[in-house]
Amino acid sequence: MSYQKAENIIPVELVEMIQQYVDGEYIYIPRKEENRKSWGEGTSTRSELFERNSNIYSDYLLGMDVFSLGEKYYLSSKSIQRIVLKEKNKCE
């Protein structure tokens, strides 16, 4: 998200009207519903997490314990347990 000067993109009359409600403050104007992206759609984060979680489950099936997996992937044991359970349920 980047900031733009209102006077460069909005008519002066509209800026003056907005100033009646908000003067010198930052405001967020949300996207239209049809222009919204789902989480991770604009980056590779979603696919990276999917791959990481698959790797965690594969390592778990190969015999790695929860504590070792946590150290390898820099996650808490509880997070590893949650991921393993979720991946296990996907396979069933």
C-alpha positions as CSV (number, residue, x, y, z in Angstrom):
1,M,0.0,0.0,0.0
2,S,1.4,3.4,-0.9
3,Y,0.2,6.8,0.0
4,Q,-0.8,9.4,-2.6
5,K,-1.6,13.1,-2.2
6,A,-5.4,13.5,-2.2
7,E,-5.1,16.8,-4.2
8,N,-3.3,14.9,-7.0
9,I,-6.1,12.4,-7.5
10,I,-9.3,13.8,-6.0
11,P,-11.2,16.9,-7.1
12,V,-10.6,19.9,-4.8
13,E,-14.3,20.1,-3.9
14,L,-14.2,16.5,-2.7
15,V,-11.0,17.1,-0.7
16,E,-12.6,20.1,1.0
17,M,-15.7,18.0,1.9
18,I,-13.5,15.2,3.3
19,Q,-11.6,17.8,5.4
20,Q,-14.9,18.5,7.2
21,Y,-14.6,15.0,8.7
22,V,-10.9,14.3,8.7
23,D,-8.4,17.2,8.6
24,G,-4.7,16.3,8.3
25,E,-5.1,12.6,9.2
26,Y,-4.5,9.5,7.3
27,I,-7.5,7.5,6.2
28,Y,-7.8,4.1,4.6
29,I,-10.1,3.7,1.6
30,P,-10.8,0.0,1.2
31,R,-10.8,-1.7,-2.1
32,K,-14.1,-2.6,-3.8
33,E,-15.2,-6.1,-3.0
34,E,-14.7,-7.3,-6.6
35,N,-11.1,-6.0,-6.6
36,R,-10.0,-7.7,-3.3
37,K,-7.4,-10.4,-3.4
38,S,-7.5,-13.4,-1.1
39,W,-4.7,-13.9,1.4
40,G,-1.4,-14.8,-0.3
41,E,-2.7,-14.2,-3.8
42,G,-0.3,-11.4,-4.6
43,T,2.8,-13.2,-3.3
44,S,4.3,-16.7,-3.1
45,T,3.7,-17.0,0.6
46,R,0.7,-19.3,0.3
47,S,2.6,-21.8,-1.9
48,E,5.7,-21.6,0.3
49,L,3.7,-22.4,3.4
50,F,2.0,-25.3,1.6
51,E,5.4,-26.7,0.6
52,R,6.9,-26.2,4.0
53,N,3.9,-27.9,5.7
54,S,4.2,-30.8,3.3
55,N,7.9,-31.1,4.0
56,I,7.2,-31.1,7.8
57,Y,4.7,-33.9,7.4
58,S,7.0,-35.9,5.2
59,D,9.8,-35.5,7.8
60,Y,7.4,-36.6,10.5
61,L,6.4,-39.7,8.6
62,L,10.1,-40.5,8.2
63,G,10.4,-40.6,11.9
64,M,11.5,-37.1,13.0
65,D,10.0,-36.1,16.4
66,V,8.0,-33.0,17.0
67,F,10.9,-31.2,18.9
68,S,13.4,-31.9,16.2
69,L,11.0,-30.7,13.5
70,G,10.4,-27.5,15.6
71,E,14.2,-26.8,15.6
72,K,14.6,-27.6,11.9
73,Y,11.7,-25.3,10.8
74,Y,12.0,-22.7,13.6
75,L,8.5,-23.4,14.9
76,S,7.1,-24.3,18.3
77,S,6.2,-27.9,19.1
78,K,2.6,-26.9,19.3
79,S,2.7,-25.4,15.7
80,I,4.4,-28.6,14.4
81,Q,1.6,-30.7,16.1
82,R,-1.1,-28.5,14.5
83,I,0.6,-28.8,11.0
84,V,1.0,-32.6,11.3
85,L,-2.6,-33.1,12.3
86,K,-3.8,-30.8,9.5
87,E,-1.7,-32.6,6.9
88,K,-2.7,-36.0,8.3
89,N,-6.4,-35.1,8.0
90,K,-5.8,-33.9,4.4
91,C,-4.5,-37.4,3.5
92,E,-7.5,-39.2,5.0
